[in-house]
């Protein structure tokens, strides 16, 4: 797992554009870190193997934090200037996080456009709807969300972050299942 983490970290830092991560990347990395911590607890602290394991953990932590920060910066930069990016580049966890950040970025863009047009900006704080991520089990036509936005249509295996109220109904009707982030 160390080499997979290293490759993802290196590619993300070397490239300006957001890089694709494997679907299970973060869960694999979390499992890897858990395994390293457990293994280090079982070793004699002064042993050479313990020293090497601690160095590996230190390097892995540094790479994980830098990777997440680099990806976050790239996503925020794209969102704040109104450029989109392919959702296929994101893991399911990142899609959930992005769905919470997108309304903020849209509000900032609207605010800036108003100022540039010479209009006194009116800042409205809309009621936020808690979201949940679901994977569709059946085809579903476009729906109007609890936040009055249109979502879909959806095909089998599509993943979307929708208002919680809508996901409850979709799950109850066996049209989708919740994806834990």
N, C-alpha and C positions, 0 to 999 in steps of 0.2 A: 504494500500500500504506500510505502514511503516514496517509491519511484513515481507512482501515479500522482501523488500529491505534489511532488517536485515538478513533474512535467506540467501539471495544471497551473501551478504557481508561476513557473518560468514563462509559459505561453501568455498568461494574463498580464504579467509585468512587461513583456517584450512587445506586446501589440496594443495599438490604440483602441481597436474595436473589442467589444465584449466577445469572449471565447466560449464555445460550447463545452459544458461539463456533462459527464455521464449522469443519467437520471438519478442513480442512487449514490452519487458522489458524497454528499454531506453525511448520509447515514453510514456509509463505509468509513469515512474519516472519523466520525464519532466512535464507531466500533473499534477502529484502530487505536485511537487515543485511550479508550477504556482499557483495551488489552495491554497497552504499554504501561498504564498506571498500575494495573493489577500485577503485571510481571515485575515491575520495579519494587513493589511492596514485598515480594517474596525473596528478593535477593539481599545478600549481605551488602550493606552500604559501601564498604571499602573494596568490594570486588571489582575487577576490571570490567566485567559484564555489566554491573550496575552503573559504572561510570559511562560506558558507551551507551547504555539505554537512556540514561539521563540526558546525554548530549543529543540523542535522537529525538527525545521528547521535546527538548528545548528548541531544536531546529524545526520540528513539525509544528509546534505552537506558533512560532514566528511566521512560518509559511502560511499557515491557516489564517492567521489574523491579517497578514498582508494581502492574501488572495481575496478574502471577504471585503476588505477595505477598497481594494482596487476595483472589484466588481461593483461595489456600492457607488463609488465615485463615477464610474462610467455610466451606470444606470441613471443616477441623479442628473448628471450632465446632459444626457440625451433627453430626459423628461423635462428639464427646465428650459431647454431651448426649443422644445416642441418637436424634436425628432423622435421618431419611434425606433424600436429595435425589435427584432424577431423574438417572439415569446419562446421559440424553440431553443434559444440560447440559454434560457433560464431553467433552473431546477424547480420542482414543485414548491419548495420552500421559498425560493426567490419570487415566484409568481405571486404567492400570497402576500409577501412583503410589498411587492410592487403595487398590488391592487390597493394597498392602504396609502401608498405615497402618491399615486397618480392624481387623486383629487387635489392634493396640496399643490402639486406642480401646475395643474390646470388653473388653479386659483391665482397663483403667482403670475402666470402668463396673462391672464385676463386683467389682472391689476396693472401690469406693465403696459399692456396695450392701451388701457384707458388713460394712463398718464401720458403716453406718447401721442394720443389723439387730443390731448389738452382737456380731458374730462376729469372732473373731480371723482376720484375712485370711490365707489360705494362697496364697502367690504361686507359681504354677507357670509355668515357662518350657517351653513346648511346642516340640518340634522344628519349626522353620520349614521350609516347603517352598518352594523357589525357584519363582517363577511365570513364565509366559510368556503373552502375549496372542495369541489366535487368532481368526480369522474362519471361521465355519462355512460349508462348501461344500454340505453336505447336512444334512437333519434328523437330529438325534441325540437319543435319549431321555435321561432323567436318568442321570447317572453318579455313582459314588462316587469321589471324588478320593483321591489318595495321602495326603491329610491327613485322610481319613475323613469329609469333609463331602460333602453331596449338591450337585451342580451340574446345572442344566438343568431341563427339557428345552430343546433349542436348535433354532431354525429357521434356514433358509438366510439368510446375511448377518448373523446375530447375532455379536457380538464379546464375548469373555469372557477374563478373566485366570484361568487354571487352574494347578494344580501342574504343574511342568515335566514330570514323569514321565507325566502324562496327556496333555499336549500332544504329546509325542513319538509316542505311540500314535495319537492322532487324525490327526496329519499323515501318519504312515506308512500309515494306512488310507485316505488321501485324503478324510477327512471334514472336515478343516479345514486352513487355512494360517496360518502364523505372520504376525503383524502386528508389524512393527518399530516400537518406540516411540522 
